[in-house]
Amino acid sequence: MKFLYFFIGIITITMVSCKLQKPAINQADMEALDALVKNRQFRIESDWANPQATSAMQQVANSGLLGPGNTANGISLIGNQNFLTVSGDSISSYLPYFGERQMQVAYGGRDSGIEFSGAMKNYSAEKNKNNGYTITFEAKSNSENFNVYIQLAPNLNSTIRLNSASRFPISYSGTVVAIE
């Protein structure tokens, strides 16, 4: 019996110590990220959309419309075109939107995705204590204004959060690459 407790204790300590180890941050990755943010020349392609989980989104998920592996607050974008490109002071994007809208739907529903093309306002990039960056700015689509928050990690993973007055918030997770 003592051997069983000893064995469970060793396995528990091993699992906890493996969990506490932080992944090593490569100096080359940190320098690449610094260059991307400094030059304002990057493109983000997302793998997941994370809409706000509301009762309406849960009803859509329960109906089976989202497909296998998707939930009300996690929708796979793999295989679907999406991007957010920052090039100097301008931005362009096409991000599919999943969630609830309050108003301002164009006739024919042509603005279902989130599309930017033009200049950014109030651009700010700050380095975090984990060597990543937080980038904020305001962008305008045809009929809406968005507050955009981007988190970039040293391993080039990204999270985009979008807030608008006429849509529920949504976030996207993916990777960032340099524009050639």
KOLSE-479653 format. One record per residue (C-alpha): z, y, x; residue in three letters. Coordinates in pm, 1 decimal. Each point is the difference from the previous one (the first is absolute). Layout:
BEGIN
<<Z, Y, X>, ALA>;
...
REM end
This chain:
BEGIN
<<0.0, 0.0, 0.0>, MET>;
<<78.4, 233.4, 289.2>, LYS>;
<<-343.4, -73.1, 141.4>, PHE>;
<<-161.9, 111.7, -328.7>, LEU>;
<<186.1, 334.1, 5.3>, TYR>;
<<-86.9, 45.1, 366.4>, PHE>;
<<-367.6, -74.7, -68.9>, PHE>;
<<-14.0, 242.8, -299.2>, ILE>;
<<172.4, 267.8, 211.0>, GLY>;
<<-252.3, -37.4, 284.7>, ILE>;
<<-294.9, 22.4, -240.8>, ILE>;
<<147.7, 307.3, -170.7>, THR>;
<<58.2, 179.3, 332.0>, ILE>;
<<-352.9, -84.0, 115.0>, THR>;
<<-155.8, 132.2, -321.3>, MET>;
<<202.8, 322.2, 7.1>, VAL>;
<<-77.5, 68.2, 365.8>, SER>;
<<-374.3, -52.9, -58.8>, CYS>;
<<10.8, 234.9, -295.8>, LYS>;
<<172.5, 275.0, 201.0>, LEU>;
<<-262.8, 12.1, 272.9>, GLN>;
<<-233.1, 295.2, -38.0>, LYS>;
<<-366.0, -47.8, 83.8>, PRO>;
<<-97.4, 150.0, 333.3>, ALA>;
<<-193.7, 325.0, -24.4>, ILE>;
<<-291.8, 3.9, 236.2>, ASN>;
<<-44.0, 323.4, 198.8>, GLN>;
<<-378.7, -16.9, -46.2>, ALA>;
<<41.6, -16.6, -379.8>, ASP>;
<<231.7, 302.7, 4.9>, MET>;
<<-249.0, 198.6, 208.6>, GLU>;
<<-286.5, -101.1, -230.7>, ALA>;
<<199.1, 114.4, -302.8>, LEU>;
<<90.3, 329.8, 169.8>, ASP>;
<<-369.7, 62.3, 72.2>, ALA>;
<<-101.7, -81.3, -358.7>, LEU>;
<<248.2, 244.9, -146.9>, VAL>;
<<-60.0, 271.8, 259.4>, LYS>;
<<-379.9, -11.7, -43.0>, ASN>;
<<15.7, -38.8, -380.0>, ARG>;
<<-276.3, -258.6, 19.6>, GLN>;
<<104.0, -316.7, -184.7>, PHE>;
<<-85.5, -224.6, -291.4>, ARG>;
<<242.8, -207.5, -204.2>, ILE>;
<<-113.0, -313.3, -180.4>, GLU>;
<<254.5, -148.5, -236.7>, SER>;
<<71.2, -364.4, -76.3>, ASP>;
<<246.6, 53.8, -286.0>, TRP>;
<<45.4, 248.4, -282.6>, ALA>;
<<355.3, 41.0, -127.5>, ASN>;
<<3.3, 178.2, -336.4>, PRO>;
<<322.8, 103.3, -165.5>, GLN>;
<<119.3, -300.6, -199.6>, ALA>;
<<20.5, 127.7, -357.0>, THR>;
<<16.5, -196.6, -323.3>, SER>;
<<-373.0, 60.6, -53.8>, ALA>;
<<-84.4, -140.4, 345.2>, MET>;
<<225.0, -298.1, -69.7>, GLN>;
<<-189.3, -63.4, -325.2>, GLN>;
<<-329.5, 5.0, 191.9>, VAL>;
<<142.0, -246.0, 254.4>, ALA>;
<<129.8, -227.7, -276.8>, ASN>;
<<-343.3, -2.7, -165.2>, SER>;
<<-154.8, -162.4, 308.8>, GLY>;
<<-248.8, 282.6, 69.1>, LEU>;
<<115.2, 64.2, 357.8>, LEU>;
<<-99.3, -335.0, 145.9>, GLY>;
<<192.6, -254.7, 202.4>, PRO>;
<<244.5, 129.9, 257.7>, GLY>;
<<21.2, 349.1, -153.0>, ASN>;
<<301.2, 145.3, -176.6>, THR>;
<<75.2, 316.1, -194.2>, ALA>;
<<107.4, 173.9, 321.3>, ASN>;
<<-221.0, -172.3, 259.2>, GLY>;
<<-378.8, -27.9, -30.2>, ILE>;
<<-214.7, -139.9, 279.1>, SER>;
<<-289.2, 222.5, 110.4>, LEU>;
<<-149.0, -248.0, 246.2>, ILE>;
<<-371.3, -14.1, -68.9>, GLY>;
<<0.3, 333.3, -185.0>, ASN>;
<<-135.5, 310.5, 164.8>, GLN>;
<<267.4, 264.6, 58.1>, ASN>;
<<64.9, 258.9, 268.3>, PHE>;
<<169.6, 326.6, 86.8>, LEU>;
<<-162.2, 189.4, 287.1>, THR>;
<<148.3, 301.1, 177.3>, VAL>;
<<-248.3, 185.0, 219.0>, SER>;
<<130.8, 328.9, 134.1>, GLY>;
<<95.5, 217.9, -297.2>, ASP>;
<<-199.0, -199.9, -255.8>, SER>;
<<72.5, -315.8, -191.3>, ILE>;
<<-202.6, -251.7, -192.5>, SER>;
<<123.2, -298.9, -192.5>, SER>;
<<-63.7, -259.8, -261.0>, TYR>;
<<312.2, -182.7, -109.8>, LEU>;
<<3.7, -212.9, -317.2>, PRO>;
<<274.7, 103.7, -239.6>, TYR>;
<<220.9, -240.7, -192.6>, PHE>;
<<261.5, 151.3, -224.8>, GLY>;
<<54.8, 237.0, -288.8>, GLU>;
<<-172.7, 331.2, -56.9>, ARG>;
<<148.5, 284.3, -200.9>, GLN>;
<<-298.3, 233.3, -56.6>, MET>;
<<-321.5, 142.6, 140.9>, GLN>;
<<-230.4, -300.1, -26.6>, VAL>;
<<-360.1, 105.5, 42.8>, ALA>;
<<-250.8, -80.3, -269.4>, TYR>;
<<-132.2, -350.7, 58.4>, GLY>;
<<294.1, -89.6, 227.7>, GLY>;
<<-189.8, 74.3, 321.9>, ARG>;
<<310.0, 105.9, 192.2>, ASP>;
<<199.6, -321.3, -21.0>, SER>;
<<39.8, -27.3, 379.5>, GLY>;
<<151.1, 258.7, 229.5>, ILE>;
<<-278.8, 178.6, 184.8>, GLU>;
<<46.5, 292.4, 237.6>, PHE>;
<<-269.7, 186.6, 181.8>, SER>;
<<72.5, 332.6, 163.0>, GLY>;
<<266.3, 195.7, 179.9>, ALA>;
<<370.4, -86.1, 19.9>, MET>;
<<275.1, 253.4, -59.2>, LYS>;
<<341.9, 20.1, 168.1>, ASN>;
<<-62.2, -278.6, 252.7>, TYR>;
<<311.4, -107.2, 187.6>, SER>;
<<53.0, -284.8, 248.4>, ALA>;
<<347.5, -83.6, 131.3>, GLU>;
<<101.2, -274.7, 239.7>, LYS>;
<<275.0, -229.2, -131.4>, ASN>;
<<289.8, -148.9, 193.2>, LYS>;
<<-176.7, -340.2, -13.3>, ASN>;
<<-301.2, 148.1, 190.7>, ASN>;
<<-212.2, 10.1, -315.7>, GLY>;
<<-129.3, 304.6, -185.7>, TYR>;
<<49.5, 154.7, -340.7>, THR>;
<<-303.5, 199.0, -112.2>, ILE>;
<<2.6, 213.9, -312.0>, THR>;
<<-264.6, 218.5, -160.8>, PHE>;
<<-146.8, 106.3, -332.0>, GLU>;
<<-344.6, -112.1, -111.9>, ALA>;
<<-215.4, 74.3, -302.3>, LYS>;
<<-236.6, -226.1, -189.1>, SER>;
<<-237.0, 119.0, -273.0>, ASN>;
<<273.1, 63.1, -255.6>, SER>;
<<335.2, -73.5, 166.6>, GLU>;
<<224.6, 108.6, 283.4>, ASN>;
<<181.0, -263.9, 202.9>, PHE>;
<<292.5, 6.7, 240.2>, ASN>;
<<-78.7, -254.7, 271.4>, VAL>;
<<264.6, -160.9, 222.4>, TYR>;
<<-113.6, -231.4, 280.3>, ILE>;
<<226.8, -210.6, 221.5>, GLN>;
<<-161.6, -132.6, 318.3>, LEU>;
<<180.9, -260.6, 210.8>, ALA>;
<<-56.4, -65.0, 372.8>, PRO>;
<<-157.3, -337.7, -85.2>, ASN>;
<<-265.4, 199.9, -195.3>, LEU>;
<<125.8, -107.8, -343.3>, ASN>;
<<-9.1, 270.7, -263.5>, SER>;
<<147.5, 89.4, -335.9>, THR>;
<<-157.1, 265.4, -224.1>, ILE>;
<<192.8, 144.8, -295.2>, ARG>;
<<-177.0, 219.4, -255.4>, LEU>;
<<164.4, 220.7, -260.6>, ASN>;
<<-184.2, 188.6, -272.8>, SER>;
<<95.1, 186.7, -314.8>, ALA>;
<<-227.8, -215.5, -215.3>, SER>;
<<49.4, -350.1, 145.7>, ARG>;
<<299.0, -215.3, 78.5>, PHE>;
<<68.5, -29.7, 377.4>, PRO>;
<<-171.3, -272.4, 198.6>, ILE>;
<<18.4, -116.7, 360.0>, SER>;
<<-239.1, -192.4, 221.8>, TYR>;
<<71.0, -206.4, 310.6>, SER>;
<<-254.0, -83.3, 267.2>, GLY>;
<<-109.5, 84.6, 351.4>, THR>;
<<-122.9, 310.6, 178.1>, VAL>;
<<-295.1, 8.6, 240.3>, VAL>;
<<-160.7, 270.3, 211.8>, ALA>;
<<-323.7, 162.1, -110.2>, ILE>;
<<-268.3, -41.6, 263.0>, GLU>;
REM end
